[in-house]
Amino acid sequence: MSTDHIRRRSPHARWKRLRWFPQPRSRYVLLLLLCLLALALMLLAFARRLSDYPENIAINLGADLIGAIVTIFVIGPLINRADDGRVREHPRLDYLWYVDRVAGARSVVRVLDTFSNILDGPHTPRFFQAAERALHRDAAVQILLLDPDSQAAAQRAQELGDAELRREIMRNLRALWDFRAHVLPERLRENFDVRVYSASPSIALYRWDEKALVSFFPLGRLSGQGTQLEVTVGSPLGEFVNERFNEIWAAGRDIDDFMMMPVTVHSSQPVREFELEYVELDSVLYVADGRIVAEMARHRNEPLVAHCQRGRAVLTELTMVDDGDAKLMAALTERFQEKYGHRGDVFVCLQPITDRVQENGKRLERW
C-alpha cells in the first residue's frame, strides 16, 4: 500500500482486510484451488501402487519446492521491477475504463485536473458508485480541481479558447458537493475529500491504487483528449507526479471553505454565527441569505459588522446591494447561479473595513 495514504485506518477496517477472501473474485480463486488440490490428492492416491512411491514423492516435491522458491524470490521480483518501469500509452482518456478501475480500488483514488468530464457527463453516476464502493473498502478518494476564481483558471481558459471553463469547473464542484452532502453516507465522508488549487496546472492525474494515468496539458485541447501514460506510482514518472499532487494538495482549499463561509455578526445584541453561501466579484465578497437580511433589518439604526472566516478572519461592514444597479445585480446573479445552481435574489456586500482616515491623512481609528 502506498505510504502517501493520508488517513490511518480504523481497527475495524484492518480486521476486514485480514478476513480470508472477502471479495467475490477471491471466492472463485479459492474454489479453483480446492478443485486442484482434490485432483492432486487423487493422483497421489493412484500412484501409491508404485513400488518406489516414497522416493518418487520426495524427489518430485523437492524439485517443485526449489522451482517455487526460485519463482517467488527471484523471477517474480524481476518481473515486477520490469513492470514498474514500463509505460503503456493510451490514445485518450477512456473514462469508463478508469471508472472500472476505481470500482476495484482498495487503497487510494486520486484525480487532478482543471475539470473533468467524469464529473459532468454520462459516466458520472457510475463514477460516484465506483467511488462509494472504494470508500466501503476504506480507500481514500481525493479530487483536486482548479479554483475557478483563480488567475490560473483565467490563463487556462485563454489557452483553451474556452470562455465556459469557469462554468465547467463550477458544475464539477457542485456535483461533488451534492454527492458528498446528500448521497454519500455520513460514515464514508471522512475519506472523501475535494480541494481546489490555484497553482498553474501542468499535469493531469487519474490514479487508482498503485497505478495512474498521467497526461500533460496541451494547448487548445483538454487533457483527456491527449495521450495518456499508464504508469506505476513507484516508477520515476509516477513518483514525480505523485509528489506534485501532494504539493498541490497541501496548498489547496477544501471544498467546504469554497462553498460555504462562516460569518460572525457583531452588534449590540449577542454575537450570531452563520454558514453562508457566497460569491466573489472583483475581490469583494457577497452573500445571499435571508437570515443576514433579517439581521440587518433588526439593527437598521446601528452599524453592523462581521468577521468572515475565509482563509483568515477579515472584519467587514454589511451593506445591501442596490437592486437598481442592474449591471452588478446581473453579474452577481449569474455567479450565484453558476456556483449553486439556484438564484440569489437579494445580495449583501461584505466590504472589508480598513483604517479610517481623516481628511488630513492621519489615522482616526482601526476597527
N, C-alpha and C positions, 0 to 999 in steps of 0.2 A: 504493500500500500504506500502511496506517495506520502512523503514527510510533510508536504505543504497542506495536508488536510487540517484545517484550522480549528476544528472543533473536536474536543475529547468525547469519545463515545461513552454512552451510559453502560453500566454493568449489565443491564438487561439486553442491550444491543450486542455486547460482546458475547453473552450467553447464546443469543440467537445465531451468531456466526459459528459457535462451537458445535451446534447440533449437526448430526450427520445428515448429509444430502437433503437440505431443506427445499431445494428447488426442483421443479418437475423434470428438467433435463437431467439432473443428477440421479433421479429415481430410475430413469431409463438406463443410465450407465450402470447403476447397481444391479438391475435386473440382468443386463448383459454379462456382468462379471459373475453373477451367480450361475448363469447358464454355462459359461465357460468353465467354471470350477466344477460343476456337476459332470461335464464332459471329460475333464481331466481325470476326475476320480474314477469314472467308468473305464477309461483307458488304462489307468493304473491297475484296476481290479482285473481287467482282461489279461494284463501282462504278468500277473502273478504265476501263471503256469510255466513261465520260463525258468530253467534250472538256475541261471545266474542272476535272478531277479534283484537281490540286494545290491550287487556290484553295478548292474546297469542303472539302477535308480541313483546310486551315489555319483556315478560318472556324469549322467545327464543333468542332475540337479546342480552339480558343481560347475559344469560348463555354463548352464543357464544363469547361475548366480554371478559368475565372472562377467558374462555378457551384460547382465542388468547393471552391475556396478560401473562398467565402462560407459554404458549408455547414459546412466543417470548423472555421473560425476564428471565425465569427460566430454562425450559427444553433445549431450543436452546443453551444457553451458556455452559450448562453441556455437551451436545453432542459435541460441538466444542472443548471444553477443552479436552475431551477424545480423539477426533480425532487428536489433536495436539501432543499428546504423543505417538500415535500409530506408529509403524514402520512396513511397509509392505516390504516383501522380494521379489526380482526378481532374478531368477537364473542367468541371464546375462543382459547385456545392450541391449535392443531392440531399435536400432537406429530409425527405422521407427515409433515406438510408441512414442519416445521422440520428433521426428520431428513434429508429430501431436500436441503435447502439445505446442511446440514452436509457431506453427501457430496460436494458440489461446491466446498467452501471451499478457498481457496488460501493465505490469509494467517493468519487467526485465527478461532477459535471460542471464545465465552465464554458461560458460564451463571452467573447469580447468582440464587439463590432460597433460600427456607427449606429446602425439599427439593423434589425434582422427580419427578413420575410418569414422566418419560422415563428415569429410572434404576431404576425398580422397577415395571415394567408390561410389556405385550405388545410395546411398541416398543423395549425396552431392548437386545435383541440387535442390532437394526438400527441403533440409535444408536451402539453400540460399533463396528460395522462401518463406519459412516459416519465416525466419528471416526478410525478407523485409516486410512481412505482419505485423509482430510485430512492426517493426520500423514505419510503417504507423500509428499505434495506439500510437505512441510516447513512445514505450518501449525502454529501453536501452539494447543493446546487447554487452556483454563484454566477451572476449575469452582470456584465458591465456594458453600458451603452453611453454614447456621447451625450454630454449635457447640452440640451437643445438651446440653452440661453448663452452658451459659451462662445468665445471668439473662434475656437477651433471648429465649432459646428458651422459658423458662417463661412469659414475658409473651405471646409469640405464641401459645402453646398455650392460654392463658386467653382471648385474643381469638377464637380459632377454636373454643373449647369442645372441644378435641381432646386428650384425655389421652394419646393414642398418638403425639403429634407427635415426641417424642424417639425412639421406636422407628422411626418412618418415616425420620427423618434417619439413624439408625444403619444401616438397611437400604441406604440410598443410599451411605453411606460404605463399607460392607462390599462392595457391588457394585463400586464404583470401585477399592477396594484390591485385590480379587481380579482385576479386569481388568488393572490395571497390573502386578501382581506375577506373574500366572500366564498371561495371554493375550497381552498386548501384547509384541511382540518388543523385546528389550533396547535395540536401536539407536533405537527410537522413543520410549522412556520419557522421554528428556530434554525433549521438547516436550509432554509430557502432565502437567499439574500440577493438583493438587487442594488446596484450603485450606479451613479452617473459620474463620468470623468470629464475633465476639462483639458487634458493634455492633447497635443496634436496627434491624431490617430495615424498609426503606421502599419499595424498588423491586425489581422482578424484571427480569432482562435475559436475553435469548436472542439472541446475536449470531452472525452468520456474515459474514466479510469486512467490508465497509463498510455492511452492513445489520443492523438489530436489531429485535426485538420488545420493547417496553417496557410494563410494567404496574405498577400500584401495589397495595400490599397492602390489600385491603378487609377490613372487619370481618366475621367469620363465614363467610368464603369463602376458598378458596385463590386465589393469584394467577392461576393458569391458567384459572380459571372466569370471570374478568372480561375486560373489553375489552382487547385488545392493540393497541398503537400501533406500526405498522411505520414506522421512520424510518431515515434515513441517518445514519451516525456523524458526518458533517460538519455536520449541521443543529444548531441551538441545543439542542434537546432531546437529540439524540444525543450532543453534546459534554458536556452536563451529566451524563447517565447514565454515559458512559464515564469521566469524571473521578471520579465517585462509585465506580465499580468499581475504579479504580486506587487510590483511598484505602483502600477496604476490603481490597483485595488486599495492599497494603503492610503493613497491620496484622494480617493473617490468620496462621494457624498451619498449617504444612504437614501433610498427611495422614500423612506418615511419623512426625512427632512425636506426632500424635494417636493413632496405632495402636500404636506401639512406643516404649518408653522405655529409653534407655541407663542402666544401673546399674553402678556401680563398687563392688565389695565390698572392704572393708578388714579385715584380720585379721593374725594373727601370720605367716600364710603370704603368699606373693606376692599382690599385688593381682590380682583377677579381674574381668573386664568381661563384661556380658551385655546383650543386647537382649531386653526382656521385654514381654509383653502385660500390660496393666494396666487397672484401672478406678479411678474416683474416687467416693467416697461421703462426703458431709458434709466436703468439703475434705481428706480423708485418702486417700492412695494405697494401693492393694492390688495385689499381683501374684499370679499363679497359675502357678507354673513349678516343675517337679520339680528343676531344677538348683539353684534357690535353697534349696529344702527340703534337698537333699543337702548343700549348703554349710553350712547351719545345723547339720545333724547332725554334720558333721565338727568343728565348733567349738562344741559344746554347752556346754563349760566356760568359754567366754570370750565377752565381748560382741561382737556383730557389727554393724558399722555400714556404711553405704553412701552414696555420693553419687548422687543422682538428677538426671540432666541433663534436666529438663523445664522449658524456658524458661531457668532458671538452676540452677546446682548447689545442691542442698539436702542437708545432712547428715541422715541418718535412721538410726533404730535398727530392726533387723529383729526382729519378733516374730510368732510363729504365732497365727493367729486360732483361738480356741477353738471347735471344732465343736459344742460344747454350746450355744453362743449361736445358737439356731435362727433368731431374727429377723434377726440380722446376716448369717448364712450365706445365708439365703434372698434377702436384698437383694443380696448380692454375686454370688450365682449368677445371679440374674435380669439384673443389669447386664452380667455377663460374656457371658451368652448373647446378649443384645441386640447387643453390640458385635462379637463374633467369630463368632457362630453355633455355638459349641460350649460345653460346660460347663467350669467350673473347679471342681475338687473340693477342693483344699487351697489356702488363701489365706494370704499373708504380709503383714502390715501394715508399711508404711514410715512410722513415726511420726517427724516432724521433731524433732531434738534442739535444745532451746533452752538458755539459760543455766541451769545447775543452781544452785539457791539453798538456803542453809542455813535452818534454822528461824527464825533472827533476821532473814532477809531479805537478808543480804549475799551477794554473788556468790561462789561457790566455784570454779567453773571454766567454761570455754567449750570446747566441742569444736572 
